[in-house]
Amino acid sequence: MKKYLALIIITPLIFMLFSCKSQQNIVKPSKENKQDKPKEIKQVKSKEEILLEGISLVPSEFKTLSSKLSIEYDGNSFSGSMRMISDSAIWLSLGKFGIEGVRVLLTKDTVMMLNKINREYFLGGYEFIYDLLGFGLSYNMLQSIILGKDFQNYGINDVKYSKQENLIVFEFEKRQSKQNAQNFPQLKQKIYLDTMLNVVNRNYLELFNSKQKMDIYYSTYLPFNKIKLPQTINVIMFSNKTYKVNLKFEKQKLNDNLEMPFSIPKTYSRMTL
């Protein structure tokens, strides 16, 4: 029950590139003077590299996000709301028939969860997610998936790419985390970028040398000035069994002042994993 509950909580936060071209370095020699100054070397990024870097960046115009949220999972449906403060916190309230069952608050280094059905709570770090899924997801990774972005805490070296109609596909055979390599293992990943809309429409990743996989599809986006936000996210997770989850965001609002109420009642017992 606890793993089932946690999967439903984490899923709306989680469950979110072929042929080769290396980085091009263009050398522009400087004019030599009488002192024979050394030549200046300027690195010029390719168009594809600029696009790849761009899809991991959260626009500076984005401060906060609030949204209604609907989830379909394993024949069940849940609804609630989500609030986010950029690079700071994610708040979730989920339930059925208008009754709140779960409340979650995620910060940079803390996972807090209330199970109002069983009157339990969890308070700890992101090892909670690692214990459940077998690999680590940081706050920034969860935020990136919700916003339809690439992961900032993984490097972009040794990437291959190919073009498929209006898509550029970026492919990493072995992508290394820039953080703790034990909790954030190497990924085999493909990112599909729609070059007409400049949005990610698919993010496929698997643990290197593992059967654990995740395939995230972004079918629709809604523009808010310079920001495009996913409206529907369809996720397929492969582990010991296959999980399918459909997420729908509605009534999204940007840059409002948000409150994230969270307190642990004294009568609740601490959840053990």
C-alpha positions as a Markdown table, in Angstrom:
| # | Residue | x | y | z |
|---|---|---|---|---|
| 1 | Met | 0.0 | 0.0 | 0.0 |
| 2 | Lys | 2.8 | 2.4 | 0.9 |
| 3 | Lys | 4.6 | 1.8 | -2.4 |
| 4 | Tyr | 1.4 | 2.1 | -4.3 |
| 5 | Leu | 0.6 | 5.4 | -2.6 |
| 6 | Ala | 4.1 | 6.7 | -3.0 |
| 7 | Leu | 4.1 | 5.8 | -6.7 |
| 8 | Ile | 0.9 | 7.8 | -7.2 |
| 9 | Ile | 2.5 | 10.8 | -5.4 |
| 10 | Ile | 5.8 | 10.7 | -7.3 |
| 11 | Thr | 4.3 | 9.9 | -10.7 |
| 12 | Pro | 2.9 | 13.4 | -11.4 |
| 13 | Leu | 6.3 | 14.7 | -10.5 |
| 14 | Ile | 8.2 | 12.2 | -12.6 |
| 15 | Phe | 6.3 | 10.0 | -14.7 |
| 16 | Met | 9.4 | 13.0 | -18.0 |
| 17 | Leu | 18.0 | 12.1 | -29.5 |
| 18 | Phe | 20.2 | 9.4 | -32.9 |
| 19 | Ser | 23.2 | 9.6 | -35.5 |
| 20 | Cys | 26.3 | 11.4 | -34.6 |
| 21 | Lys | 27.7 | 14.9 | -34.8 |
| 22 | Ser | 30.4 | 16.1 | -32.5 |
| 23 | Gln | 30.9 | 19.7 | -31.3 |
| 24 | Gln | 32.5 | 21.9 | -33.9 |
| 25 | Asn | 35.4 | 24.1 | -32.9 |
| 26 | Ile | 36.1 | 27.0 | -35.3 |
| 27 | Val | 39.5 | 28.5 | -34.9 |
| 28 | Lys | 39.8 | 32.2 | -35.9 |
| 29 | Pro | 43.4 | 33.3 | -36.1 |
| 30 | Ser | 44.1 | 36.7 | -34.7 |
| 31 | Lys | 46.2 | 39.2 | -36.6 |
| 32 | Glu | 49.8 | 38.9 | -35.9 |
| 33 | Asn | 51.7 | 42.1 | -34.8 |
| 34 | Lys | 55.3 | 42.7 | -34.3 |
| 35 | Gln | 55.3 | 41.1 | -30.9 |
| 36 | Asp | 53.9 | 37.8 | -32.4 |
| 37 | Lys | 51.0 | 37.6 | -30.0 |
| 38 | Pro | 49.6 | 34.1 | -29.6 |
| 39 | Lys | 46.6 | 33.2 | -31.7 |
| 40 | Glu | 43.1 | 33.4 | -30.1 |
| 41 | Ile | 41.0 | 30.3 | -30.2 |
| 42 | Lys | 37.2 | 30.8 | -30.1 |
| 43 | Gln | 34.9 | 27.9 | -29.7 |
| 44 | Val | 31.6 | 28.2 | -31.6 |
| 45 | Lys | 28.7 | 26.0 | -30.6 |
| 46 | Ser | 26.7 | 24.2 | -33.1 |
| 47 | Lys | 23.0 | 24.8 | -33.6 |
| 48 | Glu | 22.2 | 21.5 | -32.1 |
| 49 | Glu | 24.3 | 22.1 | -29.0 |
| 50 | Ile | 22.6 | 25.4 | -28.4 |
| 51 | Leu | 19.2 | 23.8 | -28.7 |
| 52 | Leu | 20.2 | 21.0 | -26.3 |
| 53 | Glu | 21.4 | 23.5 | -23.7 |
| 54 | Gly | 18.3 | 25.6 | -24.1 |
| 55 | Ile | 15.8 | 22.8 | -23.3 |
| 56 | Ser | 17.3 | 22.4 | -19.9 |
| 57 | Leu | 16.9 | 26.0 | -18.9 |
| 58 | Val | 14.0 | 27.3 | -16.9 |
| 59 | Pro | 13.0 | 30.7 | -18.2 |
| 60 | Ser | 13.8 | 33.6 | -15.9 |
| 61 | Glu | 10.2 | 34.8 | -16.3 |
| 62 | Phe | 9.0 | 31.7 | -14.5 |
| 63 | Lys | 8.6 | 32.3 | -10.7 |
| 64 | Thr | 5.6 | 30.2 | -9.6 |
| 65 | Leu | 3.0 | 27.8 | -11.0 |
| 66 | Ser | -0.3 | 26.6 | -9.7 |
| 67 | Ser | -2.5 | 24.1 | -11.5 |
| 68 | Lys | -5.4 | 21.7 | -11.2 |
| 69 | Leu | -4.2 | 18.1 | -11.7 |
| 70 | Ser | -5.9 | 14.9 | -12.9 |
| 71 | Ile | -4.3 | 11.5 | -12.8 |
| 72 | Glu | -5.3 | 8.2 | -14.4 |
| 73 | Tyr | -3.4 | 5.2 | -13.1 |
| 74 | Asp | -4.1 | 1.5 | -13.2 |
| 75 | Gly | -7.8 | 2.0 | -13.8 |
| 76 | Asn | -8.1 | 4.6 | -11.1 |
| 77 | Ser | -8.5 | 8.3 | -11.3 |
| 78 | Phe | -7.3 | 11.0 | -8.8 |
| 79 | Ser | -7.6 | 14.7 | -8.8 |
| 80 | Gly | -6.1 | 17.6 | -6.9 |
| 81 | Ser | -3.8 | 20.6 | -7.3 |
| 82 | Met | -0.1 | 21.4 | -7.6 |
| 83 | Arg | 1.9 | 24.4 | -6.7 |
| 84 | Met | 5.5 | 25.1 | -7.5 |
| 85 | Ile | 8.0 | 27.8 | -6.6 |
| 86 | Ser | 10.8 | 27.8 | -9.2 |
| 87 | Asp | 14.0 | 26.0 | -7.9 |
| 88 | Ser | 12.5 | 25.9 | -4.4 |
| 89 | Ala | 9.5 | 23.8 | -3.6 |
| 90 | Ile | 6.7 | 21.6 | -5.1 |
| 91 | Trp | 3.4 | 21.1 | -3.2 |
| 92 | Leu | 0.8 | 18.5 | -4.1 |
| 93 | Ser | -2.7 | 17.7 | -2.8 |
| 94 | Leu | -4.4 | 14.6 | -4.2 |
| 95 | Gly | -7.6 | 12.7 | -3.5 |
| 96 | Lys | -10.9 | 11.4 | -4.8 |
| 97 | Phe | -14.5 | 12.7 | -4.7 |
| 98 | Gly | -13.3 | 16.0 | -3.3 |
| 99 | Ile | -11.7 | 14.4 | -0.2 |
| 100 | Glu | -7.9 | 15.0 | 0.2 |
| 101 | Gly | -6.0 | 11.7 | 0.8 |
| 102 | Val | -2.4 | 12.8 | 0.3 |
| 103 | Arg | -0.4 | 16.0 | 0.8 |
| 104 | Val | 3.2 | 16.3 | -0.3 |
| 105 | Leu | 5.8 | 19.0 | 0.0 |
| 106 | Leu | 9.2 | 18.7 | -1.8 |
| 107 | Thr | 12.0 | 21.0 | -1.3 |
| 108 | Lys | 15.6 | 21.0 | -2.5 |
| 109 | Asp | 16.7 | 18.4 | 0.1 |
| 110 | Thr | 13.5 | 17.2 | 1.8 |
| 111 | Val | 10.6 | 15.0 | 1.1 |
| 112 | Met | 7.5 | 15.4 | 3.3 |
| 113 | Met | 4.3 | 13.5 | 2.9 |
| 114 | Leu | 1.0 | 13.1 | 4.8 |
| 115 | Asn | -1.1 | 10.0 | 4.3 |
| 116 | Lys | -4.4 | 11.2 | 5.6 |
| 117 | Ile | -6.1 | 7.9 | 5.0 |
| 118 | Asn | -3.8 | 5.9 | 7.3 |
| 119 | Arg | -2.9 | 8.9 | 9.5 |
| 120 | Glu | 0.8 | 8.5 | 8.7 |
| 121 | Tyr | 3.6 | 10.8 | 7.6 |
| 122 | Phe | 7.0 | 10.6 | 6.0 |
| 123 | Leu | 9.8 | 13.1 | 6.6 |
| 124 | Gly | 13.2 | 12.5 | 5.1 |
| 125 | Gly | 15.5 | 13.0 | 2.1 |
| 126 | Tyr | 15.4 | 11.9 | -1.5 |
| 127 | Glu | 16.6 | 8.5 | -0.6 |
| 128 | Phe | 12.8 | 7.9 | -0.2 |
| 129 | Ile | 12.5 | 8.0 | -4.0 |
| 130 | Tyr | 15.7 | 6.0 | -4.5 |
| 131 | Asp | 14.4 | 3.2 | -2.2 |
| 132 | Leu | 11.2 | 3.0 | -4.2 |
| 133 | Leu | 12.5 | 3.3 | -7.7 |
| 134 | Gly | 16.0 | 2.0 | -7.5 |
| 135 | Phe | 17.6 | 5.2 | -8.8 |
| 136 | Gly | 17.7 | 8.8 | -7.6 |
| 137 | Leu | 15.7 | 11.8 | -8.8 |
| 138 | Ser | 16.7 | 15.1 | -7.4 |
| 139 | Tyr | 14.3 | 18.1 | -6.9 |
| 140 | Asn | 15.7 | 19.7 | -10.1 |
| 141 | Met | 15.0 | 16.5 | -12.1 |
| 142 | Leu | 11.4 | 16.4 | -10.9 |
| 143 | Gln | 10.9 | 20.0 | -11.7 |
| 144 | Ser | 12.3 | 19.5 | -15.2 |
| 145 | Ile | 9.9 | 16.6 | -15.9 |
| 146 | Ile | 6.9 | 18.7 | -14.8 |
| 147 | Leu | 8.0 | 21.6 | -17.0 |
| 148 | Gly | 9.0 | 19.5 | -20.0 |
| 149 | Lys | 12.7 | 20.2 | -19.6 |
| 150 | Asp | 15.9 | 18.2 | -19.8 |
| 151 | Phe | 17.9 | 17.4 | -16.6 |
| 152 | Gln | 20.3 | 20.1 | -15.5 |
| 153 | Asn | 22.3 | 17.8 | -13.2 |
| 154 | Tyr | 23.4 | 15.5 | -16.1 |
| 155 | Gly | 26.2 | 16.4 | -18.5 |
| 156 | Ile | 25.7 | 16.9 | -22.2 |
| 157 | Asn | 28.9 | 15.5 | -23.5 |
| 158 | Asp | 29.2 | 12.6 | -26.0 |
| 159 | Val | 25.7 | 13.3 | -27.5 |
| 160 | Lys | 24.6 | 12.1 | -30.9 |
| 161 | Tyr | 21.8 | 13.6 | -32.9 |
| 162 | Ser | 19.7 | 12.9 | -36.0 |
| 163 | Lys | 16.8 | 14.7 | -37.7 |
| 164 | Gln | 13.3 | 13.2 | -38.2 |
| 165 | Glu | 11.0 | 15.5 | -40.1 |
| 166 | Asn | 10.4 | 18.4 | -37.7 |
| 167 | Leu | 12.2 | 16.6 | -34.8 |
| 168 | Ile | 15.8 | 16.6 | -33.6 |
| 169 | Val | 16.6 | 13.5 | -31.6 |
| 170 | Phe | 19.4 | 13.7 | -29.1 |
| 171 | Glu | 20.9 | 10.4 | -28.0 |
| 172 | Phe | 23.1 | 9.6 | -25.0 |
| 173 | Glu | 24.5 | 6.1 | -24.8 |
| 174 | Lys | 25.9 | 6.6 | -21.3 |
| 175 | Arg | 25.0 | 9.9 | -19.6 |
| 176 | Gln | 26.8 | 10.7 | -16.4 |
| 177 | Ser | 25.4 | 12.7 | -13.5 |
| 178 | Lys | 27.3 | 15.7 | -12.3 |
| 179 | Gln | 26.2 | 14.9 | -8.8 |
| 180 | Asn | 26.4 | 11.8 | -6.7 |
| 181 | Ala | 27.0 | 9.0 | -9.2 |
| 182 | Gln | 25.8 | 6.3 | -6.7 |
| 183 | Asn | 22.3 | 7.8 | -6.3 |
| 184 | Phe | 22.2 | 9.2 | -9.8 |
| 185 | Pro | 23.5 | 6.4 | -12.1 |
| 186 | Gln | 24.4 | 6.5 | -15.7 |
| 187 | Leu | 21.4 | 6.9 | -18.1 |
| 188 | Lys | 20.8 | 5.8 | -21.6 |
| 189 | Gln | 18.6 | 8.5 | -22.9 |
| 190 | Lys | 16.8 | 9.9 | -26.0 |
| 191 | Ile | 15.3 | 13.4 | -26.1 |
| 192 | Tyr | 12.9 | 14.3 | -29.0 |
| 193 | Leu | 12.8 | 18.0 | -29.6 |
| 194 | Asp | 10.1 | 19.6 | -31.8 |
| 195 | Thr | 12.0 | 22.2 | -33.7 |
| 196 | Met | 8.9 | 24.0 | -34.9 |
| 197 | Leu | 7.5 | 24.6 | -31.4 |
| 198 | Asn | 10.9 | 24.3 | -29.6 |
| 199 | Val | 9.5 | 21.9 | -27.0 |
| 200 | Val | 10.3 | 18.4 | -25.9 |
| 201 | Asn | 7.7 | 16.0 | -27.0 |
| 202 | Arg | 9.3 | 12.8 | -25.7 |
| 203 | Asn | 11.9 | 11.9 | -23.1 |
| 204 | Tyr | 13.0 | 8.2 | -23.0 |
| 205 | Leu | 15.5 | 7.1 | -20.4 |
| 206 | Glu | 16.7 | 3.8 | -18.9 |
| 207 | Leu | 19.2 | 2.9 | -16.3 |
| 208 | Phe | 22.4 | 1.9 | -18.0 |
| 209 | Asn | 22.7 | -2.0 | -18.0 |
| 210 | Ser | 19.3 | -2.3 | -16.3 |
| 211 | Lys | 15.7 | -3.2 | -17.3 |
| 212 | Gln | 14.3 | -0.1 | -15.6 |
| 213 | Lys | 13.0 | 2.3 | -18.2 |
| 214 | Met | 10.8 | 5.4 | -18.4 |
| 215 | Asp | 9.1 | 6.8 | -21.5 |
| 216 | Ile | 7.6 | 10.3 | -21.1 |
| 217 | Tyr | 5.4 | 11.8 | -23.8 |
| 218 | Tyr | 4.3 | 15.5 | -23.9 |
| 219 | Ser | 1.4 | 15.6 | -26.2 |
| 220 | Thr | 0.2 | 19.2 | -25.8 |
| 221 | Tyr | 1.7 | 22.5 | -24.5 |
| 222 | Leu | 0.0 | 25.8 | -23.7 |
| 223 | Pro | 2.0 | 29.1 | -24.3 |
| 224 | Phe | 2.2 | 31.7 | -21.6 |
| 225 | Asn | 4.1 | 34.6 | -23.2 |
| 226 | Lys | 7.7 | 33.3 | -23.4 |
| 227 | Ile | 6.9 | 30.1 | -21.4 |
| 228 | Lys | 5.3 | 26.9 | -22.8 |
| 229 | Leu | 3.9 | 24.5 | -20.2 |
| 230 | Pro | 2.9 | 20.9 | -20.7 |
| 231 | Gln | -0.9 | 20.2 | -20.5 |
| 232 | Thr | -0.8 | 16.5 | -20.8 |
| 233 | Ile | 1.9 | 14.0 | -19.9 |
| 234 | Asn | 1.7 | 10.3 | -20.7 |
| 235 | Val | 4.2 | 8.1 | -18.9 |
| 236 | Ile | 5.1 | 4.5 | -19.3 |
| 237 | Met | 7.4 | 2.9 | -16.7 |
| 238 | Phe | 9.0 | -0.5 | -17.1 |
| 239 | Ser | 10.4 | -2.4 | -14.2 |
| 240 | Asn | 9.2 | -5.7 | -12.9 |
| 241 | Lys | 5.9 | -4.8 | -14.5 |
| 242 | Thr | 4.6 | -2.0 | -16.8 |
| 243 | Tyr | 2.9 | 1.1 | -15.3 |
| 244 | Lys | 1.0 | 3.6 | -17.4 |
| 245 | Val | 0.0 | 7.0 | -16.1 |
| 246 | Asn | -1.8 | 9.9 | -17.7 |
| 247 | Leu | -1.5 | 13.4 | -16.3 |
| 248 | Lys | -3.6 | 16.4 | -17.2 |
| 249 | Phe | -2.9 | 19.9 | -16.0 |
| 250 | Glu | -5.7 | 22.6 | -16.1 |
| 251 | Lys | -6.3 | 26.1 | -15.0 |
| 252 | Gln | -2.6 | 26.9 | -14.9 |
| 253 | Lys | -1.5 | 30.2 | -13.4 |
| 254 | Leu | 1.9 | 31.8 | -13.4 |
| 255 | Asn | 3.7 | 34.0 | -10.9 |
| 256 | Asp | 0.9 | 34.3 | -8.3 |
| 257 | Asn | 1.8 | 34.6 | -4.7 |
| 258 | Leu | 1.5 | 31.0 | -3.4 |
| 259 | Glu | 1.1 | 29.4 | 0.0 |
| 260 | Met | 2.2 | 25.8 | 0.6 |
| 261 | Pro | 0.5 | 24.8 | 3.9 |
| 262 | Phe | 2.0 | 21.7 | 5.5 |
| 263 | Ser | 2.0 | 20.6 | 9.1 |
| 264 | Ile | 2.3 | 17.1 | 10.7 |
| 265 | Pro | -0.5 | 16.4 | 13.2 |
| 266 | Lys | 0.7 | 15.1 | 16.6 |
| 267 | Thr | -1.6 | 12.1 | 16.3 |
| 268 | Tyr | 0.1 | 10.9 | 13.0 |
| 269 | Ser | 2.6 | 8.1 | 13.2 |
| 270 | Arg | 5.9 | 8.1 | 11.3 |
| 271 | Met | 5.9 | 6.0 | 8.1 |
| 272 | Thr | 8.5 | 3.2 | 7.8 |
| 273 | Leu | 9.6 | 2.1 | 4.4 |
